[in-house]
Amino acid sequence: MRVVITAAAKADLLPIRRTIGADNPSRAVSFFEKPLDRCLALADTPKAYPLVPRFVSEALAKHERADFLSGNDRVDLYFRETVSQDVKRKYAACYVLIERSTGKVAGFYTLSAHSIPLNDVAPELAKKLPRYPSVPVVLIGWMGRDLAFRGAGVGSLLLYDAISRVAKAPVGAYAICADAVADAVADAIDELAAAFYRDHQFQPLVSRPQSLFLPMKTALALVSG
């Protein structure tokens, strides 16, 4: 961990140092230097001062969704009006990323049981799999990030959280899958989404390059690395 003390932070201490120095010059020096030394020492012992994560992941409950704005009307409409019905009907599980300090929903994703044809898996991977006609996977059906949190890494946090939940689930799944086909029933919506998944090592299916999957072995290495 790298600790940087800004000039502004030092400037905040100077008026106090001058006041103390008027009566006790030596005490003024130690007052100024000691807190700076302690701050710099954080770099040597980062685990002794654990940071509280900005976000926490929770299953969708009575979270406020009306103001969610991802920039994609289909994603926003689904999250505001439809996702709770899918959860109730057991068509999907939905998880939200909450900013601790405000309680605001930063993003969400859904997971559903799914399968892909064995012959849609790249040959170098398919030859290592059982010769069943389909491969069990978990589908990320929908994912969205509120525009207010653009640049905060929310997309990656959502994906890593999904991978961790799938890995802990008491069911078998060879891979995690996402569709980026615009007319899919449950999909990643557009080319930007497809690019996001490719950046996270997802591979295209043979016959549907806009549908992507990530073997769980690779996914877990991505999360732990």
Residue frames as qw, qx, qy, qz and C-alpha x, y, z in Angstrom:
[[0.000, 0.887, 0.461, 0.000, 0.00, 0.00, 0.00],
 [0.415, 0.259, 0.004, 0.872, 1.22, 3.50, -0.88],
 [0.213, -0.807, -0.455, 0.311, 0.46, 6.43, 1.41],
 [0.349, 0.408, 0.138, 0.832, 0.66, 10.01, 0.13],
 [0.210, -0.687, -0.431, 0.545, 0.34, 13.05, 2.39],
 [0.352, 0.719, 0.351, 0.485, -0.81, 15.99, 0.34],
 [0.268, 0.220, -0.173, 0.922, 0.33, 19.57, 0.73],
 [0.422, -0.521, -0.211, -0.711, -3.21, 20.51, 1.69],
 [0.799, -0.444, -0.405, 0.019, -3.18, 18.00, 4.55],
 [0.608, -0.079, -0.293, 0.734, 0.08, 19.42, 5.88],
 [0.018, 0.391, 0.048, 0.919, -1.26, 22.94, 5.53],
 [0.589, -0.594, -0.378, -0.396, -4.21, 22.03, 7.78],
 [0.771, -0.414, -0.341, 0.342, -1.75, 21.31, 10.62],
 [0.466, 0.320, -0.131, 0.815, 0.33, 24.46, 10.28],
 [0.260, -0.674, -0.012, -0.691, -1.98, 26.90, 12.16],
 [0.829, -0.536, -0.126, -0.092, -2.11, 24.49, 15.12],
 [0.809, 0.024, -0.168, 0.562, 1.67, 24.10, 15.01],
 [0.216, 0.531, -0.093, 0.814, 2.15, 27.86, 15.15],
 [0.537, -0.677, -0.060, -0.499, -0.20, 28.20, 18.11],
 [0.908, -0.377, -0.104, 0.152, 1.59, 25.47, 20.08],
 [0.708, 0.256, -0.110, 0.649, 4.99, 26.83, 19.04],
 [0.060, -0.782, 0.052, -0.618, 4.28, 30.19, 20.63],
 [0.643, -0.660, 0.237, -0.309, 4.47, 28.51, 24.05],
 [0.732, -0.354, 0.576, 0.089, 6.48, 25.33, 23.40],
 [0.413, 0.656, -0.473, -0.417, 8.54, 25.21, 20.18],
 [0.013, -0.300, 0.952, 0.068, 9.82, 21.64, 20.70],
 [0.437, 0.284, 0.783, -0.339, 6.30, 20.34, 21.33],
 [0.528, 0.641, 0.014, -0.557, 5.13, 22.03, 18.16],
 [0.262, 0.514, -0.750, -0.323, 7.69, 20.08, 16.10],
 [0.122, -0.037, 0.987, -0.100, 6.67, 16.72, 17.57],
 [0.495, 0.449, 0.513, -0.539, 2.98, 17.55, 17.17],
 [0.513, 0.635, -0.253, -0.519, 3.53, 18.18, 13.47],
 [0.272, 0.471, -0.815, -0.200, 5.78, 15.20, 12.75],
 [0.323, -0.082, 0.898, -0.287, 4.20, 12.43, 14.84],
 [0.675, 0.410, 0.439, -0.427, 0.82, 12.20, 13.02],
 [0.542, 0.668, -0.384, -0.334, 2.60, 12.35, 9.67],
 [0.044, 0.428, -0.903, 0.022, 4.91, 9.49, 10.68],
 [0.481, 0.101, 0.794, -0.358, 1.95, 7.41, 11.84],
 [0.684, 0.565, 0.103, -0.450, 0.14, 7.97, 8.56],
 [0.417, 0.631, -0.621, -0.205, 3.18, 6.92, 6.56],
 [0.234, -0.288, 0.910, -0.188, 3.49, 3.80, 8.73],
 [0.762, 0.263, 0.350, -0.477, 0.17, 2.59, 7.31],
 [0.624, 0.579, -0.446, -0.277, 2.05, 1.59, 4.17],
 [0.164, 0.415, -0.881, 0.153, 4.02, -1.02, 6.15],
 [0.136, 0.112, 0.919, -0.352, 1.02, -2.58, 7.89],
 [0.384, -0.071, -0.366, -0.845, -2.01, -2.37, 5.56],
 [0.538, -0.280, -0.774, -0.180, -3.70, -5.42, 7.08],
 [0.275, -0.269, -0.639, 0.666, -3.66, -3.80, 10.53],
 [0.205, 0.400, 0.196, -0.872, -5.94, -1.07, 9.23],
 [0.273, 0.310, 0.847, 0.336, -8.49, -2.84, 6.99],
 [0.201, 0.060, -0.172, -0.962, -10.60, -0.60, 4.79],
 [0.482, 0.374, 0.671, -0.422, -14.38, -0.91, 4.87],
 [0.291, 0.233, 0.715, 0.591, -15.55, -1.76, 1.34],
 [0.203, 0.103, -0.063, -0.972, -17.56, 0.96, -0.32],
 [0.656, 0.004, -0.365, -0.661, -20.17, -1.51, -1.58],
 [0.390, -0.111, 0.866, -0.294, -21.98, -4.52, -0.21],
 [0.368, 0.007, -0.744, -0.557, -23.81, -7.20, -2.21],
 [0.411, 0.087, 0.681, -0.600, -27.32, -8.26, -1.17],
 [0.149, 0.373, 0.876, 0.266, -30.19, -10.27, -2.55],
 [0.163, -0.320, -0.271, -0.893, -32.86, -8.00, -4.00],
 [0.128, -0.468, -0.782, 0.392, -35.45, -7.11, -1.37],
 [0.064, 0.893, 0.443, -0.056, -37.26, -3.83, -0.76],
 [0.444, -0.270, 0.160, 0.839, -34.51, -1.74, -2.25],
 [0.287, 0.768, 0.144, -0.554, -35.38, 1.57, -3.91],
 [0.565, 0.101, 0.645, 0.505, -35.38, 0.98, -7.69],
 [0.334, 0.838, 0.421, -0.089, -37.48, 3.81, -9.08],
 [0.050, 0.943, -0.203, -0.259, -34.51, 6.14, -9.60],
 [0.688, -0.236, 0.560, 0.397, -32.16, 3.55, -11.10],
 [0.509, 0.825, -0.045, -0.241, -30.68, 4.92, -14.34],
 [0.763, -0.210, 0.465, 0.396, -28.17, 2.87, -16.32],
 [0.087, 0.551, -0.419, -0.717, -28.49, 4.72, -19.60],
 [0.163, -0.007, -0.881, -0.444, -30.25, 1.78, -21.25],
 [0.564, -0.142, 0.030, -0.813, -34.03, 1.99, -21.23],
 [0.806, -0.053, -0.532, -0.253, -34.55, -1.78, -21.48],
 [0.506, 0.044, -0.698, 0.505, -32.29, -2.48, -18.52],
 [0.117, -0.125, 0.384, -0.907, -33.88, 0.27, -16.45],
 [0.675, -0.125, -0.180, -0.705, -37.44, -0.83, -17.24],
 [0.761, -0.043, -0.647, -0.008, -36.63, -4.44, -16.42],
 [0.376, 0.038, -0.656, 0.654, -35.03, -3.57, -13.08],
 [0.240, -0.103, 0.257, -0.930, -37.74, -1.12, -12.04],
 [0.674, 0.033, 0.016, -0.738, -40.81, -3.12, -13.09],
 [0.858, 0.163, -0.386, -0.296, -40.10, -6.77, -13.99],
 [0.362, 0.403, -0.794, 0.275, -37.23, -8.27, -12.03],
 [0.376, -0.208, 0.656, -0.621, -39.25, -8.79, -8.84],
 [0.857, 0.165, 0.048, -0.485, -41.75, -10.88, -10.81],
 [0.708, 0.413, -0.573, 0.013, -38.97, -13.07, -12.20],
 [0.056, 0.362, -0.783, 0.503, -37.60, -13.55, -8.69],
 [0.617, -0.072, 0.433, -0.654, -41.03, -14.41, -7.30],
 [0.897, 0.273, -0.072, -0.340, -41.61, -16.98, -10.05],
 [0.740, -0.396, 0.502, 0.210, -38.14, -18.50, -9.50],
 [0.743, 0.645, 0.086, 0.153, -37.12, -17.63, -13.05],
 [0.491, 0.571, -0.290, 0.590, -34.11, -15.73, -11.75],
 [0.574, -0.621, -0.294, 0.445, -32.26, -14.66, -8.64],
 [0.269, 0.831, 0.032, 0.486, -31.35, -10.99, -8.43],
 [0.644, -0.447, -0.226, 0.578, -28.53, -9.41, -6.46],
 [0.139, 0.948, 0.092, 0.273, -27.82, -5.72, -5.96],
 [0.606, 0.047, -0.268, 0.747, -24.66, -3.81, -5.11],
 [0.261, -0.906, -0.322, -0.088, -25.39, -1.21, -2.44],
 [0.312, 0.552, -0.316, 0.706, -23.27, 1.81, -1.56],
 [0.492, -0.354, -0.673, 0.424, -22.85, 1.57, 2.22],
 [0.169, -0.166, -0.268, 0.934, -22.81, 5.28, 2.94],
 [0.332, 0.080, -0.130, -0.931, -26.00, 6.14, 1.02],
 [0.541, 0.205, 0.754, -0.311, -27.93, 2.88, 0.65],
 [0.540, 0.593, -0.165, -0.574, -28.20, 3.62, -3.08],
 [0.889, 0.168, 0.415, 0.090, -28.30, 0.76, -5.60],
 [0.093, -0.673, 0.499, 0.537, -25.11, 1.01, -7.66],
 [0.401, 0.318, -0.718, -0.472, -25.88, -1.99, -9.87],
 [0.782, -0.045, 0.473, -0.402, -27.62, -5.33, -10.17],
 [0.292, 0.309, -0.820, -0.384, -27.46, -8.67, -11.96],
 [0.857, -0.058, 0.193, -0.475, -29.63, -11.76, -12.34],
 [0.041, -0.348, 0.930, 0.108, -28.71, -15.45, -12.40],
 [0.845, 0.128, 0.100, -0.510, -30.70, -18.29, -13.95],
 [0.670, -0.129, 0.715, 0.149, -30.15, -21.97, -14.69],
 [0.548, 0.692, -0.217, -0.417, -29.24, -22.46, -18.34],
 [0.778, -0.109, 0.551, 0.282, -27.47, -24.78, -20.77],
 [0.316, 0.716, -0.379, -0.494, -25.56, -24.45, -24.02],
 [0.952, 0.288, -0.047, -0.087, -25.13, -27.07, -26.80],
 [0.759, -0.409, 0.342, 0.373, -21.89, -29.00, -26.52],
 [0.657, 0.340, 0.380, 0.555, -21.11, -28.31, -30.18],
 [0.088, 0.945, 0.118, 0.292, -21.27, -24.56, -29.44],
 [0.568, -0.758, 0.240, 0.212, -18.25, -24.84, -27.14],
 [0.274, 0.779, -0.541, -0.163, -14.83, -24.28, -28.70],
 [0.907, 0.166, -0.382, -0.063, -13.40, -27.66, -29.84],
 [0.409, 0.402, -0.654, 0.493, -10.33, -27.46, -27.61],
 [0.336, -0.244, 0.562, -0.715, -12.62, -27.23, -24.58],
 [0.828, 0.029, -0.054, -0.557, -15.42, -29.49, -25.82],
 [0.732, 0.264, -0.628, 0.004, -13.09, -32.47, -26.26],
 [0.175, 0.233, -0.760, 0.581, -12.41, -32.43, -22.51],
 [0.502, -0.091, 0.331, -0.794, -16.11, -32.52, -21.56],
 [0.460, 0.149, 0.862, -0.154, -18.55, -35.43, -21.19],
 [0.006, 0.063, 0.701, 0.710, -20.35, -36.27, -24.43],
 [0.174, 0.602, 0.685, -0.372, -23.74, -35.05, -23.24],
 [0.349, 0.631, 0.485, 0.495, -25.64, -32.96, -25.80],
 [0.061, -0.889, -0.074, -0.448, -25.64, -29.86, -23.60],
 [0.496, 0.126, -0.494, 0.703, -23.40, -28.22, -21.02],
 [0.359, -0.792, -0.485, 0.091, -24.85, -26.92, -17.71],
 [0.333, 0.260, -0.117, 0.899, -24.15, -23.23, -17.13],
 [0.107, -0.707, -0.512, 0.477, -25.51, -20.32, -15.12],
 [0.315, 0.606, 0.379, 0.625, -26.77, -17.39, -17.16],
 [0.122, -0.400, -0.228, 0.879, -26.22, -13.76, -16.24],
 [0.284, 0.641, 0.683, 0.203, -29.49, -12.68, -17.77],
 [0.071, 0.921, 0.165, 0.347, -29.40, -8.97, -16.91],
 [0.608, -0.339, -0.200, 0.689, -26.76, -6.66, -15.53],
 [0.157, 0.843, 0.209, 0.469, -26.81, -2.90, -15.07],
 [0.503, -0.234, -0.302, 0.775, -24.81, -0.15, -13.41],
 [0.002, -0.921, -0.349, 0.171, -26.27, 3.19, -12.34],
 [0.501, 0.694, 0.015, 0.516, -24.69, 6.10, -14.21],
 [0.333, -0.902, 0.149, -0.230, -23.97, 7.82, -10.90],
 [0.735, -0.516, 0.419, 0.132, -21.30, 5.18, -10.27],
 [0.784, 0.599, -0.052, 0.154, -19.61, 5.28, -13.66],
 [0.362, 0.706, -0.471, 0.385, -15.86, 4.80, -13.27],
 [0.512, -0.572, 0.489, -0.414, -16.15, 3.09, -9.87],
 [0.149, 0.305, -0.939, -0.053, -15.53, -0.42, -11.20],
 [0.646, 0.001, 0.449, -0.618, -19.08, -1.51, -10.43],
 [0.811, 0.336, -0.308, -0.367, -19.34, -3.73, -13.52],
 [0.491, 0.359, -0.770, 0.192, -16.37, -5.83, -12.50],
 [0.229, -0.200, 0.712, -0.632, -17.58, -5.98, -8.90],
 [0.776, 0.122, 0.150, -0.600, -20.96, -7.28, -10.07],
 [0.780, 0.357, -0.491, -0.156, -19.33, -9.92, -12.27],
 [0.267, 0.348, -0.810, 0.390, -16.96, -11.08, -9.53],
 [0.465, -0.110, 0.561, -0.677, -19.84, -11.27, -7.08],
 [0.850, 0.213, -0.100, -0.472, -21.83, -13.38, -9.55],
 [0.623, 0.384, -0.678, 0.071, -18.88, -15.73, -10.03],
 [0.020, -0.284, 0.779, -0.558, -18.46, -16.13, -6.27],
 [0.657, 0.010, 0.366, -0.659, -22.15, -16.90, -5.78],
 [0.847, 0.293, -0.319, -0.307, -22.19, -19.47, -8.59],
 [0.427, 0.402, -0.770, 0.250, -19.08, -21.13, -7.16],
 [0.175, -0.171, 0.742, -0.624, -20.75, -21.48, -3.75],
 [0.728, 0.032, -0.038, -0.684, -24.09, -22.72, -5.09],
 [0.546, -0.200, 0.801, -0.139, -24.94, -26.38, -4.34],
 [0.807, 0.494, 0.284, -0.156, -25.50, -27.20, -8.02],
 [0.654, -0.111, 0.468, 0.583, -23.17, -28.13, -10.84],
 [0.411, 0.893, 0.088, -0.163, -22.28, -25.55, -13.48],
 [0.806, 0.114, 0.183, 0.552, -19.40, -25.85, -15.91],
 [0.332, 0.197, 0.143, 0.911, -19.44, -22.18, -16.88],
 [0.093, 0.666, 0.399, -0.623, -21.07, -18.83, -16.43],
 [0.359, 0.362, 0.633, 0.582, -22.74, -17.49, -19.55],
 [0.123, 0.619, 0.217, -0.745, -24.02, -14.17, -20.90],
 [0.481, 0.547, 0.592, 0.345, -25.95, -13.39, -24.09],
 [0.084, -0.512, 0.055, 0.853, -25.23, -10.17, -25.96],
 [0.128, 0.311, 0.754, 0.565, -27.83, -10.72, -28.67],
 [0.156, -0.060, 0.073, -0.983, -30.12, -7.72, -28.99],
 [0.645, -0.163, -0.285, -0.690, -33.32, -9.73, -29.44],
 [0.405, -0.014, -0.886, 0.225, -32.61, -12.39, -26.80],
 [0.531, -0.670, -0.468, -0.225, -35.19, -12.93, -24.08],
 [0.570, -0.796, 0.052, 0.196, -32.52, -12.33, -21.45],
 [0.748, 0.453, 0.030, 0.484, -29.43, -10.64, -22.76],
 [0.524, -0.422, -0.078, 0.736, -26.52, -8.32, -22.21],
 [0.220, 0.846, 0.273, -0.401, -28.16, -5.86, -24.62],
 [0.461, 0.879, -0.090, -0.076, -25.39, -4.56, -26.93],
 [0.769, 0.446, -0.279, 0.364, -21.84, -4.63, -28.25],
 [0.058, -0.709, 0.447, -0.542, -20.55, -2.62, -25.29],
 [0.794, -0.385, 0.337, -0.328, -21.76, -5.38, -23.00],
 [0.968, 0.220, -0.043, 0.109, -20.18, -8.03, -25.22],
 [0.453, 0.654, -0.378, 0.474, -16.89, -6.12, -25.10],
 [0.433, -0.640, 0.419, -0.476, -17.13, -5.96, -21.30],
 [0.941, -0.180, 0.249, -0.140, -17.45, -9.73, -21.07],
 [0.839, 0.441, -0.155, 0.279, -14.64, -10.33, -23.57],
 [0.107, 0.752, -0.426, 0.491, -12.41, -8.06, -21.48],
 [0.571, -0.468, 0.542, -0.401, -13.09, -10.44, -18.60],
 [0.101, -0.336, 0.925, 0.147, -11.97, -13.51, -20.59],
 [0.711, 0.316, 0.498, -0.381, -15.40, -14.70, -21.75],
 [0.187, -0.176, 0.789, 0.558, -15.27, -16.69, -25.00],
 [0.574, 0.227, -0.152, -0.772, -17.83, -16.63, -27.82],
 [0.756, 0.118, 0.625, -0.156, -19.93, -19.66, -28.64],
 [0.407, -0.056, 0.709, 0.574, -19.14, -21.29, -31.99],
 [0.170, 0.516, 0.708, 0.451, -22.44, -20.53, -33.72],
 [0.159, -0.907, -0.344, -0.184, -23.39, -17.41, -31.73],
 [0.558, 0.232, -0.264, 0.752, -20.40, -15.09, -31.27],
 [0.192, -0.552, 0.092, -0.806, -22.53, -12.59, -29.37],
 [0.837, -0.491, -0.071, -0.230, -23.24, -15.25, -26.74],
 [0.310, 0.618, -0.625, 0.364, -20.30, -15.69, -24.44],
 [0.874, -0.446, -0.171, -0.084, -19.25, -18.05, -21.69],
 [0.065, 0.708, -0.610, 0.349, -16.51, -18.36, -19.10],
 [0.753, -0.102, -0.644, 0.087, -15.52, -21.75, -17.63],
 [0.589, -0.790, -0.082, -0.149, -15.82, -21.67, -13.85],
 [0.827, -0.224, -0.011, 0.515, -12.19, -22.74, -13.45],
 [0.405, 0.372, 0.108, 0.828, -11.10, -19.64, -15.36],
 [0.271, -0.780, -0.231, -0.514, -13.69, -17.50, -13.58],
 [0.733, -0.656, -0.128, 0.125, -12.42, -18.46, -10.13],
 [0.699, -0.054, 0.049, 0.712, -8.84, -17.72, -11.18],
 [0.151, 0.607, 0.213, 0.751, -10.00, -14.31, -12.42],
 [0.483, -0.800, -0.184, -0.304, -11.62, -13.51, -9.07],
 [0.799, -0.523, -0.024, 0.294, -8.73, -14.75, -6.94],
 [0.665, 0.128, 0.133, 0.724, -6.12, -13.11, -9.13]]
